[in-house]
Amino acid sequence: MTDQKETNLLPDDPETTGHSWDGIQEFNNPLPRWWLWCFYISIVWGVIYTIAYPAWPMISGATPGLLGYSSRALVAEDIAHYDALNADLRTQITEVELTAVTRDNMPELYNFAIQGGAATFATWCSQCHGRGANGVQAAGYPSLLDDDWLWGGSVEEIEATIAHGIRTEDDPDTHWSEMTAFEGFLSDEEIGQVVNYVRRISDQEADATLAAAGENVFLDNCAACHGDDAMGDRVLGAPNLTDRIWLFGGSAAAIEEIVRNSRFGVMPAWSGRLSDAEVRATAIYVHSLGGGE
């Protein structure tokens, strides 16, 4: 024997579906006619859409659709359209002296270079130099906002660096420098002395006795590239060691690591990957950020 609760249906209530739960039954009301027509129309529209437009995935692509619509083709048309509009500016920027492209002297071309250079930088350069060009947290990725440049910060020198890269083996015009790894050439005592000397001349805490002895070690082994005054040499790509701007860190441990094992960072050469107009626009943009000379 089962326990079935009574329902509260009235004589005029519509037919039920027969489902009952805890005395509650479901009316078998038909859907509104307008709703059904909208539903059927949406089905017909969906079928027509899949026939007219790209829709069904295939092995190597999708069905093209009878209308031949392609979002890629529309994007390509837009790109071609704006390339045609900017063709004169792109040609002009490859022919003029970069120093002449200023806000006051050539405002239209300057604006084109800044906008185009910023887009190119965000696409290809920000991964290493940061979105704001202030470097990234990891050591070895320089900020482009300060005035410390290994190979010069004029707009022409920046262009050369972008075009030919740094220590890029497949570009004969690349910037190239290589610091000697002094592990095995200098004793541990001498390395400790020169590390303290470098920290002293960069106005950091250092052992005075070791730093005094380290000056001779520096002059004998390091001055040929960094200069007797340790101000660096841009022809050689040797950094200034007195300004407290460090690519790989200025702590005693970081400097000792560099002295012992050297560093050999690489920047890609963008000539050939980017057009001449893009390279030059990026140089103008980087120079405008405030660190250019």
Sequence and secondary structure as in RCSB ss.txt:
>XXXX:A:sequence
MTDQKETNLLPDDPETTGHSWDGIQEFNNPLPRWWLWCFYISIVWGVIYTIAYPAWPMISGATPGLLGYSSRALV
AEDIAHYDALNADLRTQITEVELTAVTRDNMPELYNFAIQGGAATFATWCSQCHGRGANGVQAAGYPSLLDDDWL
WGGSVEEIEATIAHGIRTEDDPDTHWSEMTAFEGFLSDEEIGQVVNYVRRISDQEADATLAAAGENVFLDNCAAC
HGDDAMGDRVLGAPNLTDRIWLFGGSAAAIEEIVRNSRFGVMPAWSGRLSDAEVRATAIYVHSLGGGE
>XXXX:A:secstr
          TTS  EEEEEETTEEEE     HHHHHHHHHHHHHHHHHHHHSS SB SSSB   TT   HHHHH
HHHHHHHHHHTHHHHHHHHHS GGG  TTT HHHHHHHHHHHHHHHHHHTHHHH TTSS  SSTT   SSSS  S
S  SHHHHHHHHHH BS TT TTSB       BTTB HHHHHHHHHHHHHHTT    HHHHHHHHHHHHHHTHHH
H TTS  BTTTTB  SSS   SS  SHHHHHHHHHH     B   BTTB HHHHHHHHHHHHHTTT  
